[in-house]
Amino acid sequence: MTKAIKIKELSKYINSLVKRDPILANLHVEGEVSNFKISSGNVYFVLKDEAASLRCIIFKNMELAKTISIKDGMKVIARGSLTTYDYGSYYQLLVKEIVSDGIGDIYQQFEILKSKLAKEGLFSSDHKVNIPNMPNSIGVITSPTGAAVRDIINTIRRRFPIANIYIYPSKVQGNEAAENLIEGLKFFDESKLVDTIIIGRGGGSFEDLNSFNDEGLLYEIYNTKTPVISAVGHEIDNMLSDYVADLRAATPTAAAELATPKIEDLKNNLNESFNLLNKYFYNYFVEEKKLLDFYYKEINYYNPKERIINLKKELTYIKERLEKNNLNYFSSEKNKIDNIYLKIKNFNPINRIQKEKEKLQVLNKLLNMNINNLLSKEKFKIDSFKIKLDTYDSNKVLKYGYAKVYLDNKPVGSINNINVNDNVKIYFHDGEANALIESKENKFE
C-alpha cells in the first residue's frame, strides 16, 4: 500500500511543479474584472469569462499595487505568473502588468442603463419621498433563507419591536429574481399593508447583484407610491436600485436602522418632555399662586368694604329715624290744625277768624322753619357721613401726603420687597415720580 502524504506536502509539491513550468511563469490572461478590492495594501480581484474564473493578486510591495486603476466590469489582459496558495490548495495569478481591453459587457450595459435612467429623471431627488419616522408595518422583499432577512428582522425587533414585519420571499439572484422582486413591490404597494418597503440582499459579486439593475425592476421602484429603501450588498456595492429608491442603505442591517427609530430614544424623549411639561406647569401655578396671594393681601389692605358696610347700616338707621320723626311731627301738626279748624268752625266770628288765621300763618312759618331746620340737620349728618366715606377713597387718601410705591409695575407693600439701588415709581394724587433707593432700614428687626 502506497504511503499517504500530508496535504501541506502535496501543496508544496504542486507549487514546485508550477514554478518549474516556463509557460506558467509568464502568462497573459484575458478576462473581465470582478470582486475588485484592496485589503491591507494587497490588491485582490477575479478575472472571468463566460465559462470560468481565475483569482488574481498584486502584493502591496509591488509598484503596480500603488498605481492600479481598474474596476469591476473592465476587460483587461493581465500578465503574471501562476502561483499556488499552500494553505488554501488553490492557484492564483500573481499579476505584474495589466492592460485595459475595454469595458465588460455586463458593466457596459450597467453604465448605458444608468445614463438612460438619469436622463429620464429616475434618480431625481424631487421624486423621492421621506421614510416614515415611526412606521406601523414594514415590508421586506428578499430571500427568506439568507442572512439579510435575519439581520433585518433582528434589527427591527431590537430597535422598534412594536412595528409589524411582513416578509415577501423572493429570489435575489438568477433569471427569475427581477420578476419576483417586481411582484413583491406590486403586492405591498397595492395592498397598502405596509408604510415602508425594504428591498435588497446580502453581499456578492457584481453578477450576483445584477438582478437589482433590471430595467423593469427599476421602473417599478420608481412608480411605487410606498417609500422604498434599497439595501443591496455591502457598503461598496452600488446597484441602480440604490439610485432609484427613495433611500439607499449600505447594508440590510443599515436599512432596518434607517426604517425605524430606536424605541429607547423615543421613551427617553417622551419622559424628558413629560418631566419638562410637569415642571413648567408646576412653576406656572406656583407663580400664579404667589401673584394671587399678593393681590389678596393688597385688596384686604386697601379695601374699605367693612367700613362702607357699617356706614350703610348707620345711614339706614338715620333714614328710618328721620322718616319716623317726620311722620310723628306731621301727624301732630295735622291734629293741631284739625283742632283749630273745629274751633273756627264752632266759633266763627270774623275777628277770631282773622286772629286765628294770623296765628295759623305764624304756626305755618314756624312749622316750615322747624321742617327746614330739621332737614338741614339731617342733611348735615348725611354730608358728614359722605365726607367720611370720601376720606376712605384710596385716590383721595393720596392728597393727605400718602403715596403708592411700585417696583417693576408691582405694588411694594413691605420694606423687604425692595433693595438698595432699585428704581421705584412713586404715585401721588396729581402725578408720579421715579426714585432710586439709596438705603433701607427695617424698623421691626
Residue, then its C-alpha position, 0 to 999 in steps of 0.5 A: m500500500t502506497k504511503a499517504i502524504k500530508i496535504k501541506e506536502l502535496s501543496k508544496y509539491i504542486n507549487s514546485l511543479v508550477k514554478r518549474d513550468p516556463i509557460l506558467a511563469n509568464l502568462h497573459v490572461e484575458g478576462e473581465v474584472s470582478n470582486f475588485k478590492i484592496s485589503s491591507g495594501n494587497v490588491y485582490f480581484v477575479l478575472k472571468d469569462e463566460a465559462a470560468s474564473l481565475r483569482c488574481i493578486i498584486f502584493k502591496n510591495m509591488e509598484l503596480a499595487k500603488t498605481i492600479s486603476i481598474k474596476d469591476g466590469m473592465k476587460v483587461i489582459a493581465r500578465g503574471s505568473l501562476t502561483t499556488y496558495d499552500y494553505g488554501s490548495y488553490y492557484q492564483l495569478l500573481v499579476k505584474e502588468i495589466v492592460s485595459d481591453g475595454i469595458g465588460d459587457i455586463y458593466q457596459q450595459f450597467e453604465i448605458l442603463k444608468s445614463k438612460l435612467a438619469k436622463e429620464g429623471l429616475f434618480s431625481s431627488d424631487h421624486k423621492v419621498n421621506i421614510p416614515n419616522m415611526p412606521n406601523s408595518i414594514g415590508v421586506i422583499t428578499s430571500p427568506t433563507g439568507a442572512a439579510v432577512r435575519d439581520i433585518i428582522n433582528t434589527i427591527r425587533r431590537r430597535f422598534p419591536i412594536a412595528n409589524i414585519y411582513i416578509y415577501p420571499s423572493k429570489v435575489q439572484g438568477n433569471e427569475a429574481a427581477e420578476n419576483l422582486i417586481e411582484g413583491l413591490k406590486f403586492f405591498d404597494e397595492s395592498k397598502l399593508v405596509d408604510t415602508i418597503i425594504i428591498g435588497r440582499g446580502g453581499g456578492s459579486f457584481e453578477d450576483l447583484n445584477s438582478f437589482n439593475d433590471e430595467g423593469l425592476l427599476y421602473e417599478i421602484y420608481n412608480t411605487k407610491t410606498p417609500v422604498i429603501s434599497a439595501v443591496g450588498h455591502e457598503i461598496d456595492n452600488m446597484l441602480s436600485d440604490y439610485v432609484a429608491d427613495l433611500r439607499a442603505a449600505t447594508p440590510t442591517a443599515a436599512a432596518e436602522l434607517a426604517t425605524p427609530k430606536i424605541e429607547d430614544l423615543k421613551n427617553n424623549l417622551n419622559e424628558s418632555f413629560n418631566l419638562l411639561n410637569k415642571y413648567f406647569y408646576n412653576y406656572f401655578v406656583e407663580e400664579k399662586k404667589l401673584l394671587d396671594f399678593y393681590y389678596k393681601e393688597i385688596n384686604y389692605y386697601n379695601p374699605k368694604e367693612r367700613i362702607i358696610n357699617l356706614k350703610k347700616e348707620l345711614t339706614y338707621i338715620k333714614e328710618r329715624l328721620e322718616k319716623n320723626n317726620l311722620n310723628y311731627f306731621s301727624s301732630e301738626k295735622n291734629k293741631i290744625d284739625n283742632i283749630y279748624l273745629k274751633i273756627k268752625n264752632f266759633n266763627p266770628i270774623n275777628r277770631i277768624q282773622k286772629e286765628k288765621e294770623k296765628l295759623q300763618v305764624l304756626n305755618k312759618l314756624l312749622n316750615m322753619n322747624i321742617n327746614n331746620l330739621l332737614s338741614k340737620e339731617k342733611f348735615k349728618i348725611d354730608s358728614f357721613k359722605i365726607k367720611l366715606d370720601t376720606y376712605d377713597s384710596n385716590k383721595v387718601l393720596k392728597y393727605g401726603y400718602a403715596k403708592v410705591y411700585l417696583d417693576n409695575k408691582p405694588v411694594g407693600s413691605i420694606n423687604n420687597i425692595n433693595v438698595n439701588d432699585n428704581v421705584k415709581i412713586y404715585f401721588h394724587d396729581g402725578e408720579a415720580n421715579a426714585l432710586i433707593e439709596s438705603k433701607e432700614n427695617k424698623f421691626e428687626 
